[in-house]
Structure formats: structure tokens, C-alpha cells
Amino acid sequence: MIVYMNSILDDLKMQYKFGGVAFRLIFWNVLCFLVSLLFFYQFQMGVFNFPSWIALSSDPNIFITRPWTLISYAFFHQGFGHLFFNMMILHFSSMLFLTFFNSKQFIGLYLLSAFFSGITFAVGYYFLHLSSAMVGASAAIMAILVATTTYSPLMNVRLLFFGNVKLWHITAVILVLDFMQFKIENTGGHIAHIAGAFFGFIFIKLLQNGIDLSRILSNPFNKSRRVPFKKVYKNHTKSTLKPSSRIVVKDKSQQQIDEILDKISQSGYDCLTQEEKEFLFKAGK
């Protein structure tokens, strides 16, 4: 049993290390859910009771004194169904988003849209004279989905039972459902979803105009120096020197690591044999 648990932990470590930024984000959402299940779940009532230093409150007197909740709320969920559905959409939208953009833009969009949606939720509830608290990654996930749709609306996506559909069809259905349920239930959640969708749209439009909002989260003091332009003159005279005979040869371990990483990129981590997983885990230490 202990050996089996160690094997599972080793697999999780390897997937966390090589699974990419989207997998790490899903990992942290699941971990936060497990923590909340241990500490914030009331088994007698069957509900979560998140403290004010985690959930985002619409009361200005509370969230102004706890500004970190504008981000922390986007990593906790009200139940397993809430978590499962959000992580499915996050996995789906992240694969599409990372086809066109890099991991820094992905994380930047997730965090900035969570912040923007949280502000919109609090301000909206203030003017509606309502009071509530909110958790969930839905708004940030909606931003990622809408951002990808804005950039490539006609992308074909294959869905079970439906076949190939355009990406904008999927996004439109989700947005319409949000608008339809706006006044029925979870009004604050739907305000945040729509705010996230709006932020995702603006994020891409600004990016297409050369403004990358994800750079806000980078170190402002780490300015890369511009290399001055230099003219390069080619010498068309044939060289009489013999090519160097030195050949750089990878050692066997590095070559095996490269082969395993190629295999992961083509077929995924699960396709590895147990020996390959153990070798990669030992090499990563």
C-alpha cells in the first residue's frame, strides 16, 4: 500500500513538473478544494462556510481591508460539482488558448480577469444594495474561453455527440445561459462571469494592438536592454579552412531524457512505461 501511494505521489510530481501551466493551475484549484473540505465544510449542514479572508465579500468595508480576496476567491469552490465543471472548462479552454499564446499570458489573464471580475461583482452588488460572498474560478475561466474565441472564433472543435462545431458557438451558448439566469439565481456569479468574458475580449483586442496586459504582473524593474542594430556584412570569399572536427555528442542520460520528453509531447505523460517514469523522476531530482 505504501509503495502504491509513493508511486502515485511520484506520478503527480512528474505531471506537475512536466504537465504545463494549465495542469499546475488545475492542481492548485483541486488542492484548495481539498483544504477547504477539511477546514471549511460543515458536515451537519452539508455546505461550505468560507471565512472572510478567503471568499470575496461584496461589502466594501470587508474586501477593502482584505484586498487579497480579489484573487484568493478564484481558487476555491462551493462543491465537487462546481469544481469538476470549472476544471473541465478550464482544461478545454486552456488547451485552445495555449495553442496561440504563451504560459505567462495564460497566468496573467487568469489572475487579472479574476481581479477585474471581483471588483465588478463588489461594485455591482453595492449599487444593487445586495450583500454576499463569492468563490469560484468561473469568471477567470470565462475570460480564457472568450479570449480564445475572440482570437479564433471559427476554430473547429470536436464535441462528443455533436461532431465539429465552431468555437464561437460553444462560447455563445455559455454566455446566453449566463444572461438567462442573471436574475434567477446566483446573480453575483453571473455578474462576475460576464465581467470575465468582457475582460477576455479586451485582453485580446489590446494584445492585437501591441499592448500585453499580462506584463503588468512581471517585474517592472527587470527591463530588458535593447540591443542596438548592427549591420552584418557577409564575406562571400570561400573559406579555405577545413570545418572543425569537434562534434558535440549528448551523453546517454540526456539523450534518453530528450526521447522521453518527445514521447510526452506527442502522446502525453500517461503513455510512459513505469521504468521511463522512474528514470525521469530520478533525473529531475
Stockholm file with secondary structure:
# STOCKHOLM 1.0

chainA/1-285         MIVYMNSILDDLKMQYKFGGVAFRLIFWNVLCFLVSLLFFYQFQMGVFNFPSWIALSSDPNIFITRPWTLISYAFFHQGFGHLFFNMMILHFSSMLFLTFFNSKQFIGLYLLSAFFSGITFAVGYYFLHLSSAMVGASAAIMAILVATTTYSPLMNVRLLFFGNVKLWHITAVILVLDFMQFKIENTGGHIAHIAGAFFGFIFIKLLQNGIDLSRILSNPFNKSRRVPFKKVYKNHTKSTLKPSSRIVVKDKSQQQIDEILDKISQSGYDCLTQEEKEFLFKAGK
#=GR chainA/1-285 SS CHHHHHHHHHHHHHHHHHSCHHHHHHHHHHHHHHHHHHHTEETTTTEECCCTTTSEESCHHHHTTCTTHHHHGGGCCSSHHHHHHHHHHHHHHHHHHHHHSCHHHHHHHHHHHHHHHHHHHHHHHHHTTCCCEECCSHHHHHHHHHHHHHHCTTCEEEETTTEEEEHHHHHHHHHHHHHHTTTTSCHHHHHHHHHHHHHHHHHHHHHHTTCCGGGGGSCTTCCCCCCCCCCCCCCCSCCCSCCCCCCCCCCHHHHHHHHHHHHHHHHCGGGSCHHHHHHHHHHTC
#=GC SS_cons         CHHHHHHHHHHHHHHHHHSCHHHHHHHHHHHHHHHHHHHTEETTTTEECCCTTTSEESCHHHHTTCTTHHHHGGGCCSSHHHHHHHHHHHHHHHHHHHHHSCHHHHHHHHHHHHHHHHHHHHHHHHHTTCCCEECCSHHHHHHHHHHHHHHCTTCEEEETTTEEEEHHHHHHHHHHHHHHTTTTSCHHHHHHHHHHHHHHHHHHHHHHTTCCGGGGGSCTTCCCCCCCCCCCCCCCSCCCSCCCCCCCCCCHHHHHHHHHHHHHHHHCGGGSCHHHHHHHHHHTC
//
